[in-house]
Amino acid sequence: MDIPEKVCKERHRALDEKFSRHEKWIGEHENKLDKLERSDAKNTIQIENLTKAIGAQTKAIWGLVSSVALMLIGFLIWYIQNVPQ
């Protein structure tokens, strides 16, 4: 079975167009993946920094709560000692 040269060239041209479209499409996706990887690295660093900041704030809050609790205990002891009998 002989395929005419014109048909063969037409099919080749169509396949070449598809191939070039797919290469372009893959290239665009590669660029998008690179951007996403860079963005992911930045987000990871930001999350680490936020975690450290939250840890520091947690320590400060615990200090504040402890101070208030100690003040209340001190007030309670003072009140019990000064209650008229």
DSSP file (Angstrom, degrees, kcal/mol; ACC not computed):
  #  RESIDUE AA STRUCTURE BP1 BP2  ACC     N-H-->O    O-->H-N    N-H-->O    O-->H-N    TCO  KAPPA ALPHA  PHI   PSI    X-CA   Y-CA   Z-CA
    1    1 A M              0   0    0      0, 0.0     2,-0.6     0, 0.0     0, 0.0   0.000 360.0 360.0 360.0 119.7    0.0    0.0    0.0
    2    2 A D        -     0   0    0      0, 0.0     3,-0.0     0, 0.0     0, 0.0  -0.848 360.0-150.2-100.8 124.0    1.5    3.2   -1.2
    3    3 A I        -     0   0    0     -2,-0.6     5,-0.0     1,-0.1     0, 0.0  -0.800  29.7-111.5 -90.9 130.5    0.6    6.4    0.7
    4    4 A P     >  -     0   0    0      0, 0.0     4,-2.1     0, 0.0     3,-0.2  -0.288  20.3-124.3 -61.0 145.9    0.8    9.4   -1.6
    5    5 A E  H  > S+     0   0    0      1,-0.2     4,-2.6     2,-0.2     5,-0.2   0.841 109.6  57.5 -61.6 -34.9    3.6   11.8   -0.8
    6    6 A K  H  > S+     0   0    0      2,-0.2     4,-2.2     1,-0.2    -1,-0.2   0.917 108.1  46.0 -63.4 -43.5    1.2   14.7   -0.4
    7    7 A V  H  > S+     0   0    0     -3,-0.2     4,-2.5     2,-0.2     5,-0.2   0.901 112.4  51.7 -65.2 -41.2   -0.8   12.9    2.3
    8    8 A C  H  X S+     0   0    0     -4,-2.1     4,-2.4     1,-0.2    -2,-0.2   0.919 110.9  46.9 -62.2 -44.7    2.4   11.9    4.0
    9    9 A K  H  X S+     0   0    0     -4,-2.6     4,-2.6     2,-0.2    -1,-0.2   0.890 111.4  51.9 -65.5 -39.1    3.6   15.5    4.1
   10   10 A E  H  X S+     0   0    0     -4,-2.2     4,-2.3     2,-0.2    -2,-0.2   0.921 111.8  45.9 -63.8 -43.8    0.3   16.8    5.3
   11   11 A R  H  X S+     0   0    0     -4,-2.5     4,-2.6     2,-0.2    -2,-0.2   0.904 112.5  51.3 -65.5 -40.5    0.2   14.3    8.2
   12   12 A H  H  X S+     0   0    0     -4,-2.4     4,-2.7    -5,-0.2    -2,-0.2   0.912 109.7  49.8 -61.4 -43.1    3.8   15.1    9.0
   13   13 A R  H  X S+     0   0    0     -4,-2.6     4,-2.3     2,-0.2    -2,-0.2   0.919 111.5  48.6 -62.8 -43.8    3.0   18.8    9.1
   14   14 A A  H  X S+     0   0    0     -4,-2.3     4,-2.3     1,-0.2    -2,-0.2   0.913 113.2  47.2 -63.5 -42.7    0.0   18.2   11.4
   15   15 A L  H  X S+     0   0    0     -4,-2.6     4,-2.8     1,-0.2    -2,-0.2   0.893 110.5  52.3 -66.5 -39.1    2.2   16.0   13.7
   16   16 A D  H  X S+     0   0    0     -4,-2.7     4,-2.5     2,-0.2    -2,-0.2   0.896 109.6  49.8 -63.0 -39.7    4.9   18.6   13.7
   17   17 A E  H  X S+     0   0    0     -4,-2.3     4,-2.4     2,-0.2    -2,-0.2   0.926 112.7  46.5 -63.9 -44.8    2.4   21.3   14.7
   18   18 A K  H  X S+     0   0    0     -4,-2.3     4,-2.7     1,-0.2    -2,-0.2   0.922 112.4  51.1 -62.0 -43.4    1.1   19.1   17.5
   19   19 A F  H  X S+     0   0    0     -4,-2.8     4,-2.3     1,-0.2    -2,-0.2   0.914 110.9  46.9 -61.8 -44.1    4.6   18.3   18.7
   20   20 A S  H  X S+     0   0    0     -4,-2.5     4,-2.3     2,-0.2    -1,-0.2   0.885 111.9  51.4 -67.6 -37.3    5.6   22.0   18.8
   21   21 A R  H  X S+     0   0    0     -4,-2.4     4,-2.6     2,-0.2    -2,-0.2   0.923 111.6  47.3 -62.2 -43.8    2.4   22.9   20.7
   22   22 A H  H  X S+     0   0    0     -4,-2.7     4,-2.7     2,-0.2    -2,-0.2   0.882 110.3  52.0 -67.1 -37.6    3.1   20.2   23.2
   23   23 A E  H  X S+     0   0    0     -4,-2.3     4,-2.3     2,-0.2    -1,-0.2   0.922 112.2  46.3 -62.7 -43.0    6.7   21.3   23.6
   24   24 A K  H  X S+     0   0    0     -4,-2.3     4,-2.4     2,-0.2    -2,-0.2   0.924 112.8  50.2 -63.8 -44.3    5.5   24.8   24.2
   25   25 A W  H  X S+     0   0    0     -4,-2.6     4,-2.1     1,-0.2    -2,-0.2   0.909 111.4  47.9 -60.8 -44.5    2.9   23.6   26.7
   26   26 A I  H  X S+     0   0    0     -4,-2.7     4,-2.3     1,-0.2    -1,-0.2   0.892 110.4  52.8 -64.9 -39.7    5.4   21.5   28.6
   27   27 A G  H  X S+     0   0    0     -4,-2.3     4,-2.1     2,-0.2    -2,-0.2   0.906 108.7  49.4 -61.9 -42.2    7.8   24.4   28.7
   28   28 A E  H  X S+     0   0    0     -4,-2.4     4,-2.3     1,-0.2    -1,-0.2   0.906 111.4  49.2 -63.2 -41.3    5.1   26.6   30.2
   29   29 A H  H  X S+     0   0    0     -4,-2.1     4,-2.6     1,-0.2    -2,-0.2   0.867 107.8  54.6 -67.2 -35.2    4.3   24.0   32.8
   30   30 A E  H  X S+     0   0    0     -4,-2.3     4,-2.2     2,-0.2    -1,-0.2   0.917 109.0  48.0 -63.1 -42.2    8.0   23.7   33.6
   31   31 A N  H  X S+     0   0    0     -4,-2.1     4,-2.4     2,-0.2    -2,-0.2   0.909 111.1  50.8 -63.3 -42.1    8.1   27.5   34.2
   32   32 A K  H  X S+     0   0    0     -4,-2.3     4,-2.5     1,-0.2    -2,-0.2   0.911 109.6  50.4 -62.7 -41.8    5.0   27.3   36.4
   33   33 A L  H  X S+     0   0    0     -4,-2.6     4,-2.4     2,-0.2    -1,-0.2   0.901 109.2  51.5 -63.3 -40.6    6.5   24.4   38.4
   34   34 A D  H  X S+     0   0    0     -4,-2.2     4,-2.2     2,-0.2    -2,-0.2   0.928 111.0  47.8 -60.8 -44.8    9.7   26.4   39.0
   35   35 A K  H  X S+     0   0    0     -4,-2.4     4,-2.6     1,-0.2    -2,-0.2   0.909 111.8  50.1 -62.8 -41.6    7.7   29.4   40.2
   36   36 A L  H  X S+     0   0    0     -4,-2.5     4,-2.6     2,-0.2    -1,-0.2   0.882 109.2  51.5 -64.9 -38.2    5.7   27.1   42.5
   37   37 A E  H  X S+     0   0    0     -4,-2.4     4,-2.0     2,-0.2    -1,-0.2   0.913 111.8  46.6 -64.9 -42.0    8.9   25.6   43.9
   38   38 A R  H  X S+     0   0    0     -4,-2.2     4,-2.1     2,-0.2    -2,-0.2   0.915 113.4  49.1 -64.7 -42.4   10.3   29.1   44.7
   39   39 A S  H  X S+     0   0    0     -4,-2.6     4,-2.7     1,-0.2    -2,-0.2   0.894 109.2  52.8 -63.7 -39.8    7.0   30.2   46.2
   40   40 A D  H  X S+     0   0    0     -4,-2.6     4,-2.3     2,-0.2    -1,-0.2   0.894 107.8  51.1 -63.6 -40.1    6.9   27.0   48.3
   41   41 A A  H  X S+     0   0    0     -4,-2.0     4,-2.0     2,-0.2    -1,-0.2   0.916 111.4  47.7 -63.4 -42.7   10.4   27.7   49.6
   42   42 A K  H  X S+     0   0    0     -4,-2.1     4,-2.4     1,-0.2    -2,-0.2   0.921 111.9  49.9 -63.3 -43.7    9.4   31.3   50.6
   43   43 A N  H  X S+     0   0    0     -4,-2.7     4,-2.5     1,-0.2    -2,-0.2   0.883 108.1  53.6 -63.4 -38.3    6.2   30.0   52.3
   44   44 A T  H  X S+     0   0    0     -4,-2.3     4,-2.2     2,-0.2    -1,-0.2   0.919 109.9  47.4 -62.4 -43.5    8.2   27.5   54.2
   45   45 A I  H  X S+     0   0    0     -4,-2.0     4,-2.3     1,-0.2    -2,-0.2   0.912 112.1  50.1 -64.4 -42.5   10.6   30.2   55.5
   46   46 A Q  H  X S+     0   0    0     -4,-2.4     4,-2.5     1,-0.2    -2,-0.2   0.900 109.8  50.5 -63.6 -40.1    7.6   32.4   56.5
   47   47 A I  H  X S+     0   0    0     -4,-2.5     4,-2.4     2,-0.2    -1,-0.2   0.903 109.5  51.1 -65.0 -40.7    5.9   29.6   58.3
   48   48 A E  H  X S+     0   0    0     -4,-2.2     4,-2.0     2,-0.2    -2,-0.2   0.923 111.3  47.9 -61.8 -43.1    9.1   28.8   60.3
   49   49 A N  H  X S+     0   0    0     -4,-2.3     4,-2.3     1,-0.2    -2,-0.2   0.899 111.4  50.2 -64.6 -40.5    9.4   32.5   61.2
   50   50 A L  H  X S+     0   0    0     -4,-2.5     4,-2.7     2,-0.2    -1,-0.2   0.886 108.0  53.7 -64.3 -38.4    5.7   32.6   62.3
   51   51 A T  H  X S+     0   0    0     -4,-2.4     4,-2.2     2,-0.2    -2,-0.2   0.915 109.4  47.8 -62.2 -43.2    6.2   29.5   64.4
   52   52 A K  H  X S+     0   0    0     -4,-2.0     4,-2.1     2,-0.2    -2,-0.2   0.915 112.4  49.4 -63.5 -42.2    9.1   31.2   66.2
   53   53 A A  H  X S+     0   0    0     -4,-2.3     4,-2.3     1,-0.2    -2,-0.2   0.907 110.7  49.4 -64.5 -41.6    7.1   34.3   66.8
   54   54 A I  H  X S+     0   0    0     -4,-2.7     4,-2.4     1,-0.2    -1,-0.2   0.885 108.5  54.3 -65.4 -37.9    4.1   32.4   68.1
   55   55 A G  H  X S+     0   0    0     -4,-2.2     4,-1.9     2,-0.2    -1,-0.2   0.914 109.4  47.4 -61.0 -42.6    6.5   30.5   70.5
   56   56 A A  H  X S+     0   0    0     -4,-2.1     4,-2.0     1,-0.2    -2,-0.2   0.901 112.4  49.2 -65.8 -40.8    7.8   33.8   71.9
   57   57 A Q  H  X S+     0   0    0     -4,-2.3     4,-2.5     1,-0.2    -2,-0.2   0.876 107.7  54.8 -66.5 -36.6    4.3   35.1   72.3
   58   58 A T  H  X S+     0   0    0     -4,-2.4     4,-2.5     2,-0.2    -1,-0.2   0.915 107.5  49.7 -62.6 -42.8    3.2   31.9   74.0
   59   59 A K  H  X S+     0   0    0     -4,-1.9     4,-2.2     1,-0.2    -1,-0.2   0.911 111.1  49.8 -62.1 -41.6    6.0   32.4   76.6
   60   60 A A  H  X S+     0   0    0     -4,-2.0     4,-2.2     2,-0.2    -2,-0.2   0.907 110.9  48.9 -64.3 -41.6    5.0   36.0   77.2
   61   61 A I  H  X S+     0   0    0     -4,-2.5     4,-2.9     2,-0.2     5,-0.2   0.913 109.9  51.3 -65.4 -42.3    1.4   35.0   77.7
   62   62 A W  H  X S+     0   0    0     -4,-2.5     4,-2.6     1,-0.2    -1,-0.2   0.904 109.9  50.8 -61.6 -39.7    2.4   32.2   80.1
   63   63 A G  H  X S+     0   0    0     -4,-2.2     4,-2.3     2,-0.2    -2,-0.2   0.918 111.7  47.1 -61.9 -43.4    4.4   34.8   82.1
   64   64 A L  H  X S+     0   0    0     -4,-2.2     4,-2.3     2,-0.2    -2,-0.2   0.926 113.0  47.7 -64.4 -46.0    1.5   37.2   82.2
   65   65 A V  H  X S+     0   0    0     -4,-2.9     4,-2.5     1,-0.2    -2,-0.2   0.904 111.9  50.6 -62.9 -41.6   -0.9   34.5   83.3
   66   66 A S  H  X S+     0   0    0     -4,-2.6     4,-2.7    -5,-0.2    -1,-0.2   0.911 109.8  50.7 -62.8 -42.2    1.5   33.2   86.0
   67   67 A S  H  X S+     0   0    0     -4,-2.3     4,-2.3     2,-0.2    -2,-0.2   0.926 111.8  46.7 -61.8 -45.2    2.0   36.8   87.3
   68   68 A V  H  X S+     0   0    0     -4,-2.3     4,-2.4     2,-0.2    -2,-0.2   0.909 112.5  50.4 -64.1 -42.1   -1.8   37.3   87.6
   69   69 A A  H  X S+     0   0    0     -4,-2.5     4,-2.4     1,-0.2    -2,-0.2   0.920 111.3  48.1 -63.5 -43.2   -2.2   34.0   89.3
   70   70 A L  H  X S+     0   0    0     -4,-2.7     4,-2.7     1,-0.2    -1,-0.2   0.887 110.6  51.9 -64.8 -38.0    0.5   34.7   91.8
   71   71 A M  H  X S+     0   0    0     -4,-2.3     4,-2.7     2,-0.2    -2,-0.2   0.917 110.3  48.5 -63.3 -42.5   -1.0   38.2   92.5
   72   72 A L  H  X S+     0   0    0     -4,-2.4     4,-2.5     2,-0.2    -2,-0.2   0.906 112.2  48.3 -64.4 -41.1   -4.4   36.5   93.1
   73   73 A I  H  X S+     0   0    0     -4,-2.4     4,-2.4     2,-0.2    -2,-0.2   0.921 112.5  49.2 -64.6 -42.9   -2.9   34.0   95.4
   74   74 A G  H  X S+     0   0    0     -4,-2.7     4,-2.6     2,-0.2    -2,-0.2   0.912 111.4  49.2 -61.9 -42.9   -1.0   36.8   97.3
   75   75 A F  H  X S+     0   0    0     -4,-2.7     4,-2.8     2,-0.2    -2,-0.2   0.914 110.2  51.5 -62.1 -42.3   -4.2   38.8   97.6
   76   76 A L  H  X S+     0   0    0     -4,-2.5     4,-2.4     2,-0.2    -2,-0.2   0.917 111.4  46.8 -61.9 -44.0   -6.1   35.8   98.9
   77   77 A I  H  X S+     0   0    0     -4,-2.4     4,-2.1     2,-0.2    -2,-0.2   0.927 113.5  48.6 -63.6 -45.0   -3.4   35.2  101.5
   78   78 A W  H  X S+     0   0    0     -4,-2.6     4,-1.6     1,-0.2    -2,-0.2   0.911 111.9  49.6 -60.3 -43.6   -3.4   38.9  102.5
   79   79 A Y  H  < S+     0   0    0     -4,-2.8     4,-0.5     1,-0.2    -1,-0.2   0.915 110.0  49.9 -63.7 -43.8   -7.2   38.9  102.8
   80   80 A I  H >< S+     0   0    0     -4,-2.4     3,-0.7     1,-0.2    -1,-0.2   0.893 112.0  48.6 -63.6 -38.7   -7.2   35.8  105.0
   81   81 A Q  H 3< S+     0   0    0     -4,-2.1    -1,-0.2     1,-0.2    -2,-0.2   0.798 114.8  45.1 -70.8 -27.8   -4.6   37.2  107.3
   82   82 A N  T 3< S+     0   0    0     -4,-1.6    -1,-0.2    -5,-0.2    -2,-0.2   0.302  79.1 121.2-101.7   9.0   -6.5   40.6  107.6
   83   83 A V    <   -     0   0    0     -3,-0.7     2,-0.1    -4,-0.5    -3,-0.0  -0.588  69.1-118.1 -72.3 127.6  -10.0   39.2  108.1
   84   84 A P              0   0    0      0, 0.0    -1,-0.1     0, 0.0    -2,-0.1  -0.426 360.0 360.0 -67.5 140.8  -11.3   40.6  111.4
   85   85 A Q              0   0    0     -2,-0.1    -2,-0.0    -3,-0.0    -3,-0.0   0.420 360.0 360.0-106.8 360.0  -12.1   37.8  113.9
